[in-house]
Amino acid sequence: MDNNKEVEIEVRGSPIYEFRNRIDEIDTKILYLINARLELALEIGRHKKENDAPIVDRTRENSIIERLLALNRGPIDKGQLQKIFLQIIAVSREIQAQDV
């Protein structure tokens, strides 16, 4: 072990322990919500296929990003928020395309 590195011991009841537990709870909720969103994206993809509509709808994607940027109050900046949601949208497109 490198003696120059500070070792943090996570003690039950310590502030860092409690913060990390809260982060774990939030991460679980985020995972649930992402999967719920992707289930809806799959349904939309099925509807698009039935109606010969393209998977990609740039107008809708742009309006999602614009709406979220307008709602954002930080601490995440606009560029970071956009990166996250562009990735979520990209994954939505991927699963729509795979659901043949």
N, C-alpha and C positions, 0 to 999 in steps of 0.2 A: 504494500500500500504506500502511496506517495504521501510522505509526512507533510508536504507543503499544501495539501488539499484539506480543506475543512470538511469534516464528516458530520453530517446532520443526522441526528437520531430522532426518529419520529416517535414521540411519546404520546400515548393516548391522552387526550385532553389538552395537548399543546395547541396553540393557535394554528400552526402549520397542519397538524393532523386534522383539525376541524375544518380548515379551509379545503384541504384535499378531499375530505369526505363530502363536503358540499359540492365540489367540482365533480366528483364521481356521480353524485345524484343528478346533477345537471347534464352530464354526459349521457347518462342513461335516458333521460328525457329527450335529449337531442337525437339520440339514436332512434328512439321510438318515433319521433316526429319526422325524421328523414325517411324512415321506412314507410310511414303513413303517406307522406308526400309521393314517394316512388310508386306506391300502390295506385294512387290516383293517376300518376303519369302513365302507368301501364294501361289503365282504363281509357285514358285519352288516346294513347297510341292505338289501342284496339279499334276505337271509334274512327280514328283517322284512316286506318287500313281499310275498314269496312266502306269508307266513303272516298277512298283513293285520294286522301289529302296527304300532303307531305309531312314528314315527322318534324322537320325544322320549321318553326314559325318565329322568325327574327323579330317581328313586330311585338308579339307576345313576350318573348324573352327580354326585349328592351324595356317593355312596360313593367315587367317584374322588377328588373334592376332599378329603374327610375323610381318606382314606388317605394322600394326598400331604402334606397339612398335618401329619399325625402323623409322617411320615418326615423332614420338613424339619428340617435342622440349620443353615440359614443359609448365607451372609449374607442371603439374600432373606427378607423378612418375609412373614408369612402373607397379608396383603392383596395384595402384589405377586405371590406365587405363585398365589393364587386368580385374579387377573386374567389371568395367562398361560394357565392351564389352562381357564378359562371361555372364553377366545378359541379355544383349540384345540378344545374341545368344540363351540363354535358353528360352526367351520369344518367339523368332522366332520358335524354335522347338515346343513349347507348342501350338502356334496357327496353325502350320502345322498339328499337331496331332489332334487338335480339328476340323479342316476343313474337315470333312468326307463327 
